[in-house]
Amino acid sequence: MSAGSNVSVVEHPLVENSLVALRDVNTGTDAFRRHARLLTLILAFHVLHDLPTRAVVINTPLEEVTGYEIDRSVIFVPVLRAGLAMLDAMSDFVPGSKVGFVGLERDEQTAIAHSYYQKLPTQLETAETIILDPMLATGGSAIATVKLLKANRASSIRLACVVAAPEGLEAMQGLHPDVRIFTAALDRGLNDRKFILPGLGDFGDRYFGTT
C-alpha cells in the first residue's frame, strides 16, 4: 500500500540515521532515548510546518520590525505510555501548548485497544490537536484516540508517529480520512502477533527500559 494524500513520510538523512539506532536490537536505553528525541525534533518541523500565523510588530535593539507568531492553540495528546517519549521534543516548539492524556492498553490476544484513562483540555474545538503515538500498527489505538477526541469536539487532528504499518494507515484512512498522518517510516506490514515488521520492537519498553 502506498501512502495516501493525507500521509507524509518524512525523509531526511538524520531521520534515517536515528532509525538505524532505534531499530537495532543492540541499542541501549540511553541511546534509544537520545535518537527518539532527535527523530521527534525533525518530525516536529513537518507536523507543525503549516500552523497559521499572525503579524506582530516588535522592537529590536535597533528598530521596529514586523514578525509572525503562531496564531492557533496547539494541544498535544500522547497515547500512554509510549507517546510520552515524543511529548517534550514536540512541545518545546510551541510554548504555551496544552497537553491531554489518553491511556490505552492493547489486548495481546485480540490486538484491540481498551481505554483505562483520559484527561483532555476543554479547548479542543478551536485548537490544532496532535496525537503522539510512536507505533501505528493495526491503528486500533490511534482510531480509539481520534474517536475520543472527536466526541470531545476536536475540530482538527493530526497524528505523529515514528513507524507505521500499511494496515494501520489503511484502517485510519478508511475511518478518519480527515486526520493527517506524519511518520518517519512506512514499514512492510504486521506479523501474526500484530507487531510491525521490520519495526523496532516495543517502543515503550525500549524507551523506558522495561524490556
PyMOL commands that set and color helices and strands:
alter all, ss='L'
color gray80, all
select helices_A, chain A and resi 13-23+29-47+84-91+124-126+140-151+166-175+203-208
alter helices_A, ss='H'
color red, helices_A
select strands_A, chain A and resi 7-9+53-59+64-70+73-80+98-99+101-106+113-119+127-132+135-136+156-164+180-186+189-190+196-197
alter strands_A, ss='S'
color yellow, strands_A
deselect
rebuild
show_as cartoon
